[in-house]
Amino acid sequence: MAAISVTAASVLPGTGSDTVIQEGTLGETVTAGMPLYRKISDSKLYKADGNASAEAAAVVGISIGGGDAGQPIKFQSGGTYTAGATLLPGMVYLPGLTAGTIIPVTDLANGQYTCVIGIATTASLMKLGILQCGIVAAIS
């Protein structure tokens, strides 16, 4: 799996009218640019993981900053943001097999839980289009 290489200091929230910024409390340490999911048992935010479970793959947004467990965090769930990474325009992105990573759909693995995060509109911008599927990929 070739996860995109995010430079946390380069992640920027969107500024358009479709930008949706939300807040929550972290359940673990995260850095800017990581996909997040909300754990049902404690309602805290954790690094999304396409390898763990349907719940852990259900991305709710992208962290705009960083912090440690118990701290408040802002995350973007709608609109376009600066990903802090080199993207392939037109490519759809998903949570990776390592918690907190993002991969292109072309790297989807058999048995991976799927959730669409968004699509790259340029080499640096991603339009969020979160679609929580909960489906396990069956690739032959």
C-alpha positions as a Markdown table, in Angstrom:
| # | Residue | x | y | z |
|---|---|---|---|---|
| 1 | Met | 0.0 | 0.0 | 0.0 |
| 2 | Ala | 1.3 | 3.4 | -1.0 |
| 3 | Ala | -0.2 | 5.8 | 1.5 |
| 4 | Ile | 0.1 | 9.5 | 0.5 |
| 5 | Ser | 2.8 | 11.3 | 2.4 |
| 6 | Val | 1.2 | 14.1 | 4.3 |
| 7 | Thr | 3.2 | 17.1 | 5.7 |
| 8 | Ala | 1.0 | 18.1 | 8.7 |
| 9 | Ala | 2.2 | 21.7 | 8.6 |
| 10 | Ser | 0.9 | 22.0 | 5.0 |
| 11 | Val | -2.6 | 20.8 | 5.7 |
| 12 | Leu | -5.1 | 23.7 | 5.5 |
| 13 | Pro | -8.8 | 23.9 | 5.9 |
| 14 | Gly | -11.0 | 25.0 | 3.1 |
| 15 | Thr | -12.4 | 28.5 | 2.8 |
| 16 | Gly | -15.3 | 28.0 | 0.4 |
| 17 | Ser | -19.0 | 28.2 | 1.2 |
| 18 | Asp | -19.3 | 24.4 | 1.1 |
| 19 | Thr | -16.6 | 24.0 | 3.8 |
| 20 | Val | -17.8 | 22.2 | 6.9 |
| 21 | Ile | -15.7 | 22.3 | 10.1 |
| 22 | Gln | -16.6 | 20.3 | 13.1 |
| 23 | Glu | -15.2 | 19.8 | 16.6 |
| 24 | Gly | -14.7 | 16.7 | 18.8 |
| 25 | Thr | -12.5 | 15.2 | 21.5 |
| 26 | Leu | -9.6 | 13.0 | 20.6 |
| 27 | Gly | -9.3 | 9.4 | 21.9 |
| 28 | Glu | -5.6 | 9.2 | 20.8 |
| 29 | Thr | -2.8 | 11.4 | 19.4 |
| 30 | Val | -3.3 | 12.6 | 15.8 |
| 31 | Thr | -1.6 | 15.0 | 13.5 |
| 32 | Ala | -3.1 | 17.3 | 10.8 |
| 33 | Gly | -4.3 | 15.5 | 7.6 |
| 34 | Met | -5.3 | 12.2 | 9.2 |
| 35 | Pro | -8.7 | 10.7 | 8.5 |
| 36 | Leu | -10.8 | 10.3 | 11.6 |
| 37 | Tyr | -13.6 | 8.1 | 12.8 |
| 38 | Arg | -15.9 | 8.5 | 15.8 |
| 39 | Lys | -15.8 | 5.5 | 18.1 |
| 40 | Ile | -19.4 | 4.5 | 19.1 |
| 41 | Ser | -18.4 | 3.4 | 22.7 |
| 42 | Asp | -17.0 | 6.7 | 23.8 |
| 43 | Ser | -17.9 | 9.2 | 21.0 |
| 44 | Lys | -14.2 | 10.3 | 20.7 |
| 45 | Leu | -12.3 | 10.7 | 17.5 |
| 46 | Tyr | -9.6 | 8.2 | 16.4 |
| 47 | Lys | -7.4 | 7.6 | 13.4 |
| 48 | Ala | -9.5 | 5.9 | 10.7 |
| 49 | Asp | -8.2 | 2.4 | 9.7 |
| 50 | Gly | -9.3 | 0.5 | 6.6 |
| 51 | Asn | -7.8 | -2.7 | 8.1 |
| 52 | Ala | -9.5 | -2.8 | 11.5 |
| 53 | Ser | -13.3 | -2.8 | 11.3 |
| 54 | Ala | -16.2 | -1.2 | 9.5 |
| 55 | Glu | -16.5 | 1.2 | 12.4 |
| 56 | Ala | -12.8 | 2.2 | 12.2 |
| 57 | Ala | -13.0 | 2.7 | 8.5 |
| 58 | Ala | -16.1 | 5.0 | 8.7 |
| 59 | Val | -14.3 | 8.3 | 8.2 |
| 60 | Val | -16.1 | 11.4 | 9.6 |
| 61 | Gly | -13.5 | 13.9 | 8.4 |
| 62 | Ile | -9.9 | 15.0 | 8.1 |
| 63 | Ser | -8.0 | 16.5 | 11.1 |
| 64 | Ile | -7.2 | 20.1 | 10.6 |
| 65 | Gly | -4.7 | 20.2 | 13.5 |
| 66 | Gly | -3.1 | 17.8 | 15.9 |
| 67 | Gly | -3.4 | 16.9 | 19.5 |
| 68 | Asp | -3.3 | 14.2 | 22.2 |
| 69 | Ala | -6.0 | 12.0 | 23.7 |
| 70 | Gly | -8.6 | 14.0 | 25.6 |
| 71 | Gln | -7.9 | 17.3 | 23.8 |
| 72 | Pro | -10.4 | 19.1 | 21.5 |
| 73 | Ile | -9.8 | 18.9 | 17.7 |
| 74 | Lys | -11.2 | 20.5 | 14.7 |
| 75 | Phe | -11.8 | 18.4 | 11.6 |
| 76 | Gln | -13.2 | 19.1 | 8.1 |
| 77 | Ser | -16.1 | 17.0 | 6.9 |
| 78 | Gly | -17.1 | 18.9 | 3.8 |
| 79 | Gly | -15.7 | 21.1 | 1.0 |
| 80 | Thr | -12.2 | 21.2 | -0.4 |
| 81 | Tyr | -9.0 | 21.3 | 1.7 |
| 82 | Thr | -5.3 | 21.5 | 1.1 |
| 83 | Ala | -4.1 | 17.9 | 1.7 |
| 84 | Gly | -0.5 | 18.7 | 2.5 |
| 85 | Ala | 0.5 | 15.9 | 0.0 |
| 86 | Thr | 0.9 | 15.3 | -3.7 |
| 87 | Leu | -2.3 | 14.0 | -5.1 |
| 88 | Leu | -3.3 | 12.6 | -8.5 |
| 89 | Pro | -6.1 | 14.8 | -9.9 |
| 90 | Gly | -9.2 | 12.8 | -10.5 |
| 91 | Met | -8.2 | 10.0 | -8.1 |
| 92 | Val | -10.5 | 8.8 | -5.4 |
| 93 | Tyr | -9.0 | 8.3 | -1.9 |
| 94 | Leu | -9.8 | 5.9 | 0.9 |
| 95 | Pro | -8.6 | 5.2 | 4.5 |
| 96 | Gly | -5.4 | 3.1 | 4.4 |
| 97 | Leu | -4.5 | -0.2 | 6.0 |
| 98 | Thr | -2.5 | 1.7 | 8.6 |
| 99 | Ala | -4.4 | 3.9 | 11.0 |
| 100 | Gly | -4.4 | 7.5 | 10.1 |
| 101 | Thr | -3.3 | 7.1 | 6.5 |
| 102 | Ile | -5.0 | 7.8 | 3.1 |
| 103 | Ile | -4.5 | 5.7 | 0.0 |
| 104 | Pro | -5.6 | 6.0 | -3.6 |
| 105 | Val | -8.5 | 3.6 | -4.6 |
| 106 | Thr | -6.0 | 1.8 | -6.9 |
| 107 | Asp | -4.3 | 0.5 | -3.8 |
| 108 | Leu | -7.5 | -1.0 | -2.4 |
| 109 | Ala | -6.7 | -4.5 | -1.0 |
| 110 | Asn | -8.8 | -7.6 | -0.8 |
| 111 | Gly | -10.5 | -7.7 | 2.7 |
| 112 | Gln | -10.1 | -4.0 | 3.3 |
| 113 | Tyr | -13.0 | -2.0 | 4.7 |
| 114 | Thr | -14.1 | 0.7 | 2.3 |
| 115 | Cys | -15.1 | 4.3 | 2.8 |
| 116 | Val | -14.7 | 7.0 | 0.2 |
| 117 | Ile | -12.9 | 10.1 | 1.6 |
| 118 | Gly | -12.9 | 12.3 | -1.4 |
| 119 | Ile | -11.4 | 13.0 | -4.9 |
| 120 | Ala | -8.4 | 15.1 | -5.8 |
| 121 | Thr | -9.3 | 18.1 | -7.8 |
| 122 | Thr | -5.7 | 19.3 | -8.2 |
| 123 | Ala | -2.3 | 17.9 | -7.2 |
| 124 | Ser | -2.8 | 19.5 | -3.7 |
| 125 | Leu | -6.5 | 19.9 | -3.2 |
| 126 | Met | -9.0 | 17.2 | -2.2 |
| 127 | Lys | -12.8 | 17.6 | -2.4 |
| 128 | Leu | -14.3 | 15.7 | 0.5 |
| 129 | Gly | -17.1 | 13.4 | -0.5 |
| 130 | Ile | -17.3 | 11.1 | 2.5 |
| 131 | Leu | -19.2 | 7.9 | 1.8 |
| 132 | Gln | -19.3 | 5.4 | 4.6 |
| 133 | Cys | -19.8 | 2.1 | 3.0 |
| 134 | Gly | -18.8 | -0.5 | 5.6 |
| 135 | Ile | -18.2 | -3.0 | 2.8 |
| 136 | Val | -15.3 | -5.4 | 2.7 |
| 137 | Ala | -13.5 | -5.3 | -0.6 |
| 138 | Ala | -13.5 | -8.6 | -2.6 |
| 139 | Ile | -10.8 | -8.2 | -5.1 |
| 140 | Ser | -9.7 | -11.3 | -7.1 |
